[in-house]
Amino acid sequence: MPERVALVRCAEYDPTQVEAAVRRSVELLGGMEAFVQPGQRVLLKPNLVRAAPPEKAISTHPTVVAAVAKLVREVGGQPFIAESPGGPYTAGILRASYRKTGMAQAAEESGAELNFDTRAVQVSHPEAKVLYRLDLIQPAVEADVIINLPKLKTHNLSALTLAVKNLYGLVPGTIKISYHAKLQQRELFCQGLVDLLTYVKPALQIMDAVVGMEGEGPSGGDPRPIGAILASPSALAMDIVAAALVGFDPLDVLTTRVAVERGLTSGRLEDVELVGDSLEELRVPDFRKGIEAELDPGLVPRFLRRLLRMESSAEGDARGRGLFRALSSGWVWKQLVAMPYATEKCVGCGYCAENCPVQAIQIVDGRARMDGRTCIRCYCCHELCPYSAIELRRPLLGRLLMGR
């Protein structure tokens, strides 16, 4: 049977409109009672990458979270909001994040709890491809049901951050840094994200695509009205439809491409049962990609990947003599991909340096300085900067060849 995705028009964050759209999207899937039983503890997992107000379009909007919580309570479930934002996983960080993102208000209006349990646990995942031992926040392991509440945004590592990528917020605090350091190649990192999905198995995904983020996502881009709520029991099917909604080939999303290679989905829009409103009528034209969206190693032609040492092969090694040896050293690749830079907005707070997985950042004369030789281009600094002071820029050669 094809996996079902509900797509429902929702033009703005008026609470009445959002609640109606969320309710309709879930009813198209059989109603909340198909996913939640009376008495069950239900973790609502929004995207709260950092403490920012809802109008920035960085986080899942509180009206969406409140609407889902109300539906859970109607069928007798006990909803609680849990997430591990970027940075340390502490009660203080959670409190600030809940307040700034509007989650505190959403909880108050809907009767949901806010999680302040900062325990973490390591679990075994024998079916994984790269993360055989997973670090998760304790509430995710203890919950009876997980409902995934992603925000539709661009992402400089995976092209888009959708339902699969949103589960990374279940990895506690700064352990995310060690994962970035361990999984430095983008494809390897996305393999880890799919490992998270296959372990966590959220029962339901409800996506906030009322206003998304285009450009330098997931936290430095620009809000872009989309006008939709999506719902599905399948994170992969949802990601296929969400990508198509903003004009991406679903396989441009690296997590989806990895899942296709693992036989978890076909990656084809035609294989998804789409219910609700018309995709064509809601499709958004000219949705701006992030600076790295077209440079994922998995999307570069195979011969060029070998040339630039993005993958190893006997043929690539044979070509690595003379001129090709210089090309395959990685220098050319570093000229094509973006490097983070601190702008004049930088106040030298040191948050990026503290959270850099490879210690490639120092604070010099009151401003962050990134070491291009050490930087692994994970863009944690760009994602986490509380002042949006980090820009991504290609070196001169990259700008001449590819623009921007």
C-alpha positions as CSV (number, residue, x, y, z in Angstrom):
1,M,0.0,0.0,0.0
2,P,1.3,3.5,-0.8
3,E,2.2,5.7,2.2
4,R,-0.3,8.5,2.7
5,V,0.4,12.2,3.1
6,A,-2.2,14.8,3.9
7,L,-1.7,18.2,2.4
8,V,-4.0,21.0,3.7
9,R,-4.1,24.7,2.9
10,C,-3.4,27.0,5.8
11,A,-2.7,30.6,4.9
12,E,-1.7,32.1,8.2
13,Y,-1.0,31.4,11.9
14,D,-4.4,32.5,13.1
15,P,-5.1,29.9,15.9
16,T,-8.5,29.0,14.6
17,Q,-7.2,28.5,11.0
18,V,-4.2,26.4,12.2
19,E,-6.4,24.2,14.5
20,A,-8.8,23.6,11.7
21,A,-6.0,22.7,9.2
22,V,-4.2,20.4,11.7
23,R,-7.5,18.7,12.6
24,R,-8.4,18.1,8.9
25,S,-4.9,16.8,8.1
26,V,-5.0,14.2,10.9
27,E,-8.6,13.2,10.1
28,L,-7.5,12.4,6.6
29,L,-5.2,9.9,8.1
30,G,-7.9,8.3,10.3
31,G,-8.0,10.8,13.2
32,M,-5.7,11.2,16.2
33,E,-7.2,8.0,17.8
34,A,-5.4,6.0,15.1
35,F,-2.1,7.1,16.7
36,V,-2.7,7.8,20.4
37,Q,-4.5,5.7,22.9
38,P,-6.0,7.0,26.2
39,G,-3.4,7.4,29.0
40,Q,-0.4,7.3,26.7
41,R,2.4,9.8,27.2
42,V,2.9,11.6,23.9
43,L,6.2,13.4,23.1
44,L,5.6,16.4,20.8
45,K,9.0,17.1,19.1
46,P,9.1,20.6,17.5
47,N,12.1,22.1,15.7
48,L,13.6,24.5,18.3
49,V,17.1,24.8,16.9
50,R,17.8,27.9,19.0
51,A,15.9,30.4,21.0
52,A,14.3,32.8,18.5
53,P,10.9,34.3,18.2
54,P,8.3,32.6,16.0
55,E,8.3,35.3,13.3
56,K,11.9,34.4,12.4
57,A,10.6,31.1,11.0
58,I,13.4,29.2,12.6
59,S,11.2,27.1,14.9
60,T,8.0,25.2,14.6
61,H,5.2,27.8,15.2
62,P,3.6,27.6,18.7
63,T,0.1,27.6,17.2
64,V,0.8,24.4,15.4
65,V,2.2,22.7,18.5
66,A,-0.8,23.9,20.6
67,A,-3.2,22.5,18.0
68,V,-1.6,19.1,18.0
69,A,-1.5,19.0,21.8
70,K,-5.2,19.7,21.9
71,L,-6.0,16.8,19.5
72,V,-3.9,14.5,21.7
73,R,-5.7,15.5,24.8
74,E,-9.1,15.1,23.1
75,V,-8.4,11.3,22.6
76,G,-7.1,10.9,26.2
77,G,-3.3,11.2,25.6
78,Q,-0.9,13.2,27.8
79,P,1.1,15.5,25.5
80,F,4.5,17.0,26.5
81,I,6.8,19.1,24.5
82,A,10.4,17.9,24.4
83,E,13.5,18.9,22.4
84,S,17.2,19.4,22.8
85,P,18.1,22.6,21.1
86,G,21.6,23.5,20.0
87,G,24.1,24.0,22.8
88,P,24.2,22.4,26.3
89,Y,21.2,20.4,27.3
90,T,20.3,22.1,30.6
91,A,17.1,23.2,32.3
92,G,18.1,26.8,31.8
93,I,18.6,26.5,28.1
94,L,15.3,24.7,27.8
95,R,13.5,27.4,29.8
96,A,14.9,30.2,27.6
97,S,14.1,28.3,24.4
98,Y,10.5,27.5,25.5
99,R,9.9,31.1,26.3
100,K,11.5,32.7,23.3
101,T,10.0,30.3,20.7
102,G,6.5,30.5,22.2
103,M,6.4,26.9,23.4
104,A,5.6,28.1,27.0
105,Q,2.6,29.9,25.7
106,A,1.6,26.9,23.5
107,A,1.8,24.6,26.6
108,E,-0.3,26.9,28.7
109,E,-3.0,27.3,26.1
110,S,-3.2,23.6,25.2
111,G,-2.6,21.9,28.5
112,A,0.6,20.3,27.4
113,E,3.6,19.8,29.7
114,L,7.1,21.3,29.1
115,N,9.9,18.8,29.5
116,F,12.8,19.8,31.8
117,D,14.2,16.3,32.3
118,T,17.8,16.6,31.0
119,R,18.8,13.0,31.5
120,A,20.3,11.1,28.5
121,V,20.6,7.5,27.7
122,Q,22.6,5.4,25.2
123,V,20.7,2.7,23.3
124,S,21.8,-0.1,21.0
125,H,20.7,0.0,17.4
126,P,22.0,-3.2,15.7
127,E,20.1,-2.4,12.4
128,A,22.0,0.9,12.0
129,K,24.4,1.7,9.3
130,V,26.7,4.1,11.2
131,L,25.2,4.8,14.6
132,Y,25.1,1.4,16.3
133,R,25.0,3.2,19.7
134,L,22.6,6.1,19.8
135,D,22.5,8.9,22.4
136,L,19.0,10.1,23.0
137,I,17.2,12.3,25.5
138,Q,15.6,10.1,28.2
139,P,12.0,11.4,27.5
140,A,12.2,10.1,24.0
141,V,13.0,6.6,25.2
142,E,10.3,6.7,27.9
143,A,7.5,8.2,25.7
144,D,4.7,5.9,24.6
145,V,4.2,7.8,21.3
146,I,6.4,10.3,19.5
147,I,4.8,12.9,17.2
148,N,7.3,14.7,15.0
149,L,6.6,18.4,14.4
150,P,9.1,19.6,11.8
151,K,9.4,23.0,10.1
152,L,9.9,23.2,6.4
153,K,13.3,24.9,5.9
154,T,16.4,24.8,3.8
155,H,19.5,23.3,5.2
156,N,23.1,23.7,4.1
157,L,24.0,20.1,4.7
158,S,21.0,18.1,3.5
159,A,19.3,20.7,1.2
160,L,16.1,20.7,3.2
161,T,15.5,20.0,6.9
162,L,12.2,18.2,7.1
163,A,10.8,15.3,9.1
164,V,13.9,13.1,9.1
165,K,16.3,15.8,10.0
166,N,14.1,17.1,12.8
167,L,14.8,14.0,14.8
168,Y,18.4,15.2,15.4
169,G,16.9,17.3,18.2
170,L,16.5,14.1,20.2
171,V,20.2,13.8,20.5
172,P,21.1,15.4,23.8
173,G,22.9,18.8,23.8
174,T,26.6,18.9,22.9
175,I,26.7,15.2,22.0
176,K,25.5,16.6,18.6
177,I,28.9,18.1,18.2
178,S,30.6,14.7,18.6
179,Y,28.3,13.3,16.0
180,H,29.2,16.0,13.5
181,A,32.9,15.3,14.2
182,K,32.4,11.6,13.8
183,L,30.2,11.9,10.6
184,Q,32.1,14.7,8.8
185,Q,31.0,13.7,5.3
186,R,27.5,14.8,4.4
187,E,26.4,11.5,3.2
188,L,27.7,9.8,6.3
189,F,25.9,12.4,8.5
190,C,22.7,11.7,6.7
191,Q,23.1,8.0,7.1
192,G,23.2,8.8,10.9
193,L,20.0,10.8,10.6
194,V,18.3,7.8,8.9
195,D,19.6,5.6,11.6
196,L,17.8,7.9,14.1
197,L,14.6,7.5,12.1
198,T,14.7,3.7,12.0
199,Y,15.2,3.6,15.8
200,V,12.8,6.3,17.0
201,K,10.0,5.4,14.6
202,P,7.7,8.4,15.2
203,A,4.0,7.4,14.9
204,L,3.0,10.6,13.2
205,Q,4.5,13.7,11.6
206,I,2.8,17.0,11.3
207,M,4.8,19.7,9.4
208,D,4.5,23.4,9.8
209,A,4.8,24.7,6.3
210,V,2.6,27.8,6.8
211,V,5.7,29.9,6.7
212,G,9.0,28.2,5.8
213,M,12.5,29.3,5.5
214,E,14.5,29.7,2.2
215,G,18.1,30.6,1.6
216,E,20.6,30.0,4.3
217,G,18.7,27.7,6.5
218,P,18.1,26.3,9.0
219,S,18.4,29.5,11.1
220,G,20.0,32.2,8.9
221,G,17.6,32.2,6.0
222,D,14.5,34.3,5.2
223,P,10.9,33.5,6.0
224,R,8.9,32.4,3.0
225,P,5.1,32.0,3.0
226,I,4.1,28.5,1.8
227,G,0.6,28.1,3.2
228,A,0.3,24.5,4.1
229,I,0.1,21.9,6.9
230,L,1.3,18.3,6.1
231,A,0.6,15.2,8.0
232,S,1.8,11.6,7.6
233,P,2.6,8.4,9.5
234,S,5.8,8.2,7.3
235,A,8.6,10.7,7.8
236,L,10.1,9.7,4.4
237,A,6.8,10.1,2.5
238,M,6.3,13.5,4.1
239,D,9.8,14.6,3.1
240,I,9.1,13.5,-0.5
241,V,5.9,15.6,-0.7
242,A,7.5,18.6,1.2
243,A,10.4,18.7,-1.2
244,A,8.0,18.7,-4.2
245,L,6.0,21.4,-2.6
246,V,8.9,23.9,-2.8
247,G,10.1,22.7,-6.2
248,F,12.9,20.3,-5.1
249,D,13.4,16.9,-6.7
250,P,12.9,14.7,-3.6
251,L,16.2,13.0,-4.3
252,D,17.9,16.4,-3.9
253,V,17.3,15.9,-0.2
254,L,20.2,13.8,0.9
255,T,18.4,12.0,3.7
256,T,15.8,10.8,1.2
257,R,18.5,9.7,-1.2
258,V,20.2,7.7,1.5
259,A,16.9,6.1,2.5
260,V,16.3,5.1,-1.2
261,E,19.8,3.5,-1.3
262,R,18.8,1.5,1.9
263,G,15.5,0.4,0.4
264,L,13.4,2.3,2.8
265,T,11.5,4.3,0.2
266,S,11.4,4.7,-3.6
267,G,11.8,8.4,-3.3
268,R,9.2,8.9,-6.0
269,L,6.3,11.3,-5.6
270,E,4.1,9.0,-7.7
271,D,4.4,6.3,-5.0
272,V,2.9,8.5,-2.3
273,E,-0.9,8.6,-1.8
274,L,-1.5,12.3,-1.5
275,V,-4.8,13.4,0.1
276,G,-6.4,16.8,0.9
277,D,-5.7,19.9,-1.2
278,S,-3.9,20.1,-4.5
279,L,-0.1,20.0,-4.6
280,E,0.0,21.9,-7.8
281,E,-2.1,24.7,-6.4
282,L,0.0,25.0,-3.3
283,R,3.4,24.5,-5.0
284,V,5.8,27.4,-4.3
285,P,7.9,28.7,-7.2
286,D,11.6,29.8,-7.0
287,F,12.2,28.6,-3.5
288,R,15.8,29.7,-2.8
289,K,18.2,26.9,-1.9
290,G,20.9,27.2,0.7
291,I,24.5,27.9,-0.5
292,E,25.5,24.2,-0.3
293,A,22.4,22.6,-1.6
294,E,23.9,21.9,-5.1
295,L,27.2,20.7,-3.7
296,D,26.3,17.7,-1.7
297,P,28.9,15.0,-2.6
298,G,26.1,12.6,-3.5
299,L,24.7,15.0,-6.1
300,V,28.0,15.7,-7.8
301,P,28.7,13.6,-10.9
302,R,30.6,10.5,-10.1
303,F,33.6,11.3,-12.2
304,L,34.0,14.7,-10.5
305,R,33.6,13.1,-7.0
306,R,36.5,10.9,-7.8
307,L,38.5,13.8,-9.2
308,L,37.9,15.8,-6.1
309,R,38.5,13.0,-3.7
310,M,34.9,12.9,-2.5
311,E,35.0,9.1,-2.9
312,S,37.9,6.7,-3.3
313,S,38.4,4.4,-6.3
314,A,41.2,2.7,-8.0
315,E,40.5,4.8,-11.1
316,G,40.5,8.0,-8.9
317,D,43.9,6.9,-7.4
318,A,45.3,6.3,-10.9
319,R,44.3,9.8,-11.9
320,G,45.9,11.2,-8.8
321,R,49.2,11.8,-10.5
322,G,50.6,15.1,-11.6
323,L,47.9,17.7,-12.0
324,F,45.2,15.3,-10.8
325,R,47.1,14.7,-7.6
326,A,46.9,18.3,-6.7
327,L,43.2,18.4,-7.6
328,S,42.4,15.3,-5.5
329,S,44.2,16.7,-2.5
330,G,41.0,18.4,-1.4
331,W,42.1,21.9,-2.1
332,V,39.8,22.4,-5.1
333,W,36.9,21.0,-3.2
334,K,37.5,23.5,-0.4
335,Q,37.4,26.3,-3.0
336,L,33.9,25.2,-4.2
337,V,32.2,24.8,-0.8
338,A,31.3,27.6,1.5
339,M,33.3,28.6,4.5
340,P,31.7,30.3,7.6
341,Y,32.8,33.9,8.4
342,A,31.9,36.1,11.4
343,T,30.4,39.4,10.2
344,E,30.4,42.7,12.0
345,K,27.4,41.5,14.0
346,C,29.7,39.2,15.9
347,V,30.1,40.2,19.6
348,G,32.7,37.6,20.5
349,C,30.5,35.7,22.8
350,G,32.3,32.5,22.1
351,Y,29.2,30.3,21.7
352,C,30.4,29.1,18.2
353,A,33.8,28.2,19.5
354,E,32.4,26.3,22.4
355,N,30.2,24.3,20.1
356,C,32.6,23.7,17.2
357,P,33.1,19.9,16.9
358,V,36.7,20.2,15.7
359,Q,37.8,23.4,17.6
360,A,38.3,25.3,14.4
361,I,37.2,28.7,15.9
362,Q,39.0,31.1,18.2
363,I,37.9,34.5,19.5
364,V,40.4,37.1,18.4
365,D,40.0,40.8,19.1
366,G,36.4,40.3,20.1
367,R,35.4,38.4,16.9
368,A,35.2,34.8,15.9
369,R,38.0,33.6,13.6
370,M,37.5,30.3,11.6
371,D,40.5,28.1,10.6
372,G,39.7,27.0,7.1
373,R,42.3,24.1,7.3
374,T,40.5,22.6,10.3
375,C,36.9,23.5,9.5
376,I,34.8,20.5,8.4
377,R,32.0,22.7,6.9
378,C,29.3,21.3,9.3
379,Y,28.0,24.8,9.8
380,C,27.1,24.4,13.4
381,C,28.4,27.9,14.0
382,H,26.1,29.3,11.4
383,E,23.1,27.3,12.8
384,L,23.7,28.2,16.5
385,C,24.9,31.8,16.5
386,P,22.5,33.7,18.8
387,Y,23.2,36.9,16.9
388,S,22.9,35.5,13.3
389,A,26.5,36.8,12.8
390,I,27.9,34.0,10.8
391,E,27.7,34.1,7.0
392,L,28.6,31.3,4.5
393,R,30.9,32.5,1.7
394,R,32.6,30.6,-1.1
395,P,36.3,31.4,-1.7
396,L,37.1,33.5,-4.8
397,L,37.5,30.5,-7.1
398,G,34.2,29.0,-6.0
399,R,32.4,32.3,-6.6
400,L,34.0,32.6,-10.1
401,L,32.9,29.1,-11.1
402,M,29.6,28.8,-9.3
403,G,28.4,32.2,-8.2
404,R,27.6,33.5,-4.7
